[in-house]
């Protein structure tokens, strides 16, 4: 009778060990720098640090995708069953010899595994953040409800699952796009918690608040479209600007382009994805970019028209991000998708998510009133 071999947990345990080692340095920095501070200040410092490192992780994830390193190690969580490419040199060398420009090379394997190490380190830090939040709750002095760091921990585990599926499902476009959106949601969760530790109420007129929510919704759609462009390699489907293929409305196949259940480069019927589908993906993102830039400009103008210097600073910040995204987006088309420009475009999207989250949270803090300085949704027993 044949027996089923047990699952080998060794690569997963080694990856977790790498994550704990990486997390120890930032944890030690927070402890040494704030050892005389109260628990709330240490918690806020740790939240801000995790937010910063998560922002970097999102950018390194973009770098991994843009250098075609997502399958640098074609298994998960290790690399050919090893904890690092060092233990898989012979397998990587064989794959690289068979396909010198293929998905598996020594350089790509290291990029992919470094991304996994960094992601695991961030996961460990979020675990510590959740544990310390529950410890504060047991002491009856929480500033932020411990359920929010717990939700963040659950979400980063979901992100890890998407990362695993990205590899095992061979860069399935829907999974890769969800992985990008998950990273943005993680940034929003951490930004909201960081804001709750240091309330800074900012009163917005109802129409401006509604406009801010509208811009946030448009930004979410646009980031999803941008992820779909990148994961389908449709950036250069239109290589001219402002027209596409010399016309304002090129030949496009939206049905094939936005068919979600399909493999990379393939249509839903398992045939090769037509170029008109790639054009549709690219042009939809470009059209939504026009709408988002106009909405951002209108919101920045409305904020700048207010008497408050703080609101004017927010107007400048949002305007700067809009210009950054316009410049980096144009560079991707006109300079034929340079790596720095593509990573910068992802950075602008992440910065916009954080800015809009903070602006909405500060407005909610103002609505909560002076007796409840924290954001109601983030405070315990609210």
N, C-alpha and C positions, 0 to 999 in steps of 0.2 A: 504494500500500500504506500503510495507516494505521500510524503508529508510536505506541507507548505513551509518554505523557509521563513523564519520570523523577520519582521522588518528591522533593518539595521538603524538603530537610533544614534549610533556613534557620531555620524556627521552633524546631526542636529545638536547633540550635546556639545560637540566641539565648537560649533557656531555660537551657541549660547555662551560658552566660556569666552570666546573672542569678544562678544558683546559686553560681558561683565568687565573684562579687562579694559576695553575702550571707555566704558562708562565710569570707571573708577577715577579717571583723571578729572573730568568736569565735576564729579561729585566732591572730590577732594578740594577743588578750587572753590566751589560754593561754600563748603564747610569752613575753609580757612579764611576766606574773605568776609564771611558773615557769622563767624563763630560767636561774636558778642551780641548779635542781633536777636530779636525775638523770633518765634516760630513763623509768624506771618511774613516777616521780611525774608527769612530764609526760603520759605515756600515760594514767594514771589520771584526771588532771584533764580530759583531752580526752574520755575515756569518760563521765565524769560530766556534762560539758557537753552531749555529744551525747544522753545519756539525758534531761536536762532539756529540751532543745530538741525531742526526739522526743515527750515528754509533751505539750509545748505544741502540737506539730503534730497529735497525735491530737485534742486539744481543738478546734483550729481546723478540723480535718476535720469534727468533729461540728457545729461552728458553720456550716460550709459546707452540710452536709446539711440542718440544721434550718432554715436560712433559704431553702431551696429554690434554692440557688445552684449545685448540682452541674452544671447545664446552662447556667450563665451564659455560658459560651463553648461552643457546641455541637460544637466540633471539638477536636482534640488534636494536638500539645502547645500550639499557639498559640491565638489568639482570632481566628477568621475568617482564619487564615493570618498574622496579625501577632503580634509578640512581646508585645504588651500591648493592653488595650482602647483605648488612645489611637489606635492605627492602625486600629481597627475601629469607630470611632464611627459611621460612616454605616450599616454593617450592623446594629449594635446598635440604633441609633435606629429603623431600619426595622422590626426585629423587635419593639421595644417599642411602636411606634405600632400595629402590627397586633394585639398582645396586651399591653396595659399592665400586666396582672398575671401575664403568662406567665413562662416560665422564663428568658427573656433580657431583662435590663434592664442599664442602666449599672452600677448598684450591685452586682447579682449577678455581672456579668462581672468586676468588680474583686475581689470576694470569691473567686471561683473561681481567678482568675489569681494572687492573693496566696498562696492555698493551694498552687498549683503551684510558685511561686517558693520558698516555705518548704520544700516537700518536696525540691526540687532542691538547696537549700542543705544540708539534712540529708544528702542523698545524697553530696554532695561531702565533707562532714565525715567520713562513714563511709568513703569512699574513702581519705582521708588517714589515718584510724585504721588501716585495713587495711595501707596501705603502710608506715606507721611500725612496725606490729607485725612485718611481714616483715623490715624493716630491723633490728629488735632481734634477730630470730631469726638473721639472718646474722652478727650480732655475738656470737652464742652467749649472750645474756643475756635471753631472753624470760621474762616472768613469766606471761603467758597465751599459750597456743598460738596462733600466728598464723592457724590455721585457723578460730578462732572469729570474729575480725573479718572474715575472708574470707567465712564463712557469713553474717554480718550484712550484708555488702555484697551478696551474692547475694540475700538476702532483701529488702533495700530495693529492688533492681531488680525483683523479683517484685511488690512493692508498687506500684512505678511502673507496671507492666503492668496491675495491677488498677485503678489510677487511670485509666489510658487506657481500659480496657474499661468502666469506670463511665460514662464520657462517650459512647463510641462505641456502647455497647449501651443507651443511654438509661435509666440507673438500674435496670438489671436487678437485682431484689432479691437473688438469690444472689451476684452479683458484689459488690454494695455490702456485703453482710454479710461476705463473705470479706475484703474490703478492711479492714473494722473489725477482724476477728480478726487479720489480718496486722499491723495496727498494734500490737495487744496482744502478739503474738509478738515483734515488734521490741523493745518495751520489756523483755520478759523476757530476751531475748538480751543487751541492753546492761546490764541490772541484774546479770546473772550475771557479766559480764566486770568490771564495776566492783567487785563483791564480791571477785573473785579477786585484785585488786590490793591489797586491804586485808583479809586474812583476819581474821575475828572468830568463832572457833568457838563454837557454842552447842549444848550437848548436850541432846538431847531423848530422853525415854523412847520405846521402840519404839511404844507405843500412841499417843503424841502425834504421833510422826512419821507413823504411818499415818493419823491423823486429819487432819494437815496436807495430805497427799497427797489425801485424800478431799475436803477443802474446795477444793483447787486444781482437782480434776476437776469438782466441782459449779459452781465459779466459771466455768470454761470453758464449760460447757453454758449457764449463765445469761447469760453475755455474748453467746453466739451467739443465744440466744432474744431478748435485748434488741435486738441488731442486726436481727433479723428483724421485731420489732415496729416499730422505727423506720423501716426501709426499706420496710415495707408500710403505713406511716402508720396503725398500729393502736393508737396510744397512747390515743386517746379512744373506742375501741370499747367500753370499759367506763368510764363517767364517774362511777360511784358506788363507794363503798368502805365496808365490806369486801365487800359483795355486788356483783353485776354484773347490771344490769337488774332490780334488786330481788329477785334470787334467788341461791342459792348455786351453782346449776349451770345457767347460761343455755343457750340454744340455740347449739350450736357445730358447725362443719363442719371437723373436723381434716384430713380428706383433701384438701380444697381449700386450706385455710390453709397446710398444710405440704407442698404440692406445690412442689418446688424449681425444676423446669424450666418456668418461665412468666415472662411479662413483668409489669411493674408494673401493678397494678390488674386484671390479667386472670387467669382460671382456666386450668388446663391445656388445656381444650378451646376456648380463645380467647374464651369468654364473659366477661362482667364478674364479678369476684370477689364472691361474695355476702357480705353483712354478717356472716353466721354464721361465715364463715371468718376475718374480722378479729377477731371475738370470741374464736374459738379461739386465735388467735395471742396476743392480749393475755392471756387467762386462763391459758394455759400458762406464760407468763412470770411471771405473778403467783403461781401455785402453786409454781413452782420457786424464786421469791423466798422464800416461807415456808420451804422446805426449806433453802435456803442460809443464811438468817438464823439458823435453829435450829442448823445445823452450825457457823456462825461463833461463836455464843454458847457452844456447848459447847466449842469449841477455846479460846476466850478464857478460859473458866472453868477449863479444865484447865491452861492456862499460868499463870494467876494463882494457882492452888493450889500451884504449885511454890515452893520456898524461894528460888530465884534472883531477885534484883531485876531482872535483864535480861529474864527470861522474863515477869515481871509487866509490864514496859514494853511488851513485844510484845503482851501481852493487852490493854492499854489501847489500843494502836494499832489492833489488829484490831477491837476493840469500837467505836472511834470511826468507823472506815470503815463498819462495819455500820450504825451509827446515821445516818451521812451518807447512805448509800444508801437507807435506809428513808425518811428525810425528803425527799430529792430525788425519790424514786420516787412518794411520796404527793403531792408538789406537782405532779407532771406530770399526775396524775389529777384531783385536787380543784381545782387552779387552771387546768385546761384547757391543759396543756402549755406553760407559760411557757418562753421561750428560756433564761433563766439557770438554771432548774431542770433543763432537759434537758441542758445542757452540764455542769452540776454532777454529774449522774448518770453521764455518761461519765467525768468526772474521778475519781469514786469507783471506778468499775470499773478504770481504769488504775492508780490507787493500790493497789487490792487485788492486782492482778497483780504489781506491783513488790514489795509487802510479802511476799506468799507466796513469790515467787522468792527473795528475800533470806533469808527464814526457812529455806527448804529448803536453800539453798546453805550457810548457816552451820551447819546441822545436819550436812550432809555433810562440811564441813571438820572438825567435831569427830570424826566417824567416821574421818576419814583419819589422825588421830593427830598428835602434836606434831612429828614429823619431816617431815611433808608438810603445811604450813600451808595451801597453796592447795587449791582444790577439785580432786580428781583429774581429773574430766572436762574441766577447763579448762586443766590443766597440759600442757606438751609432753611427748611420749614416754610418756603414761600409758595 
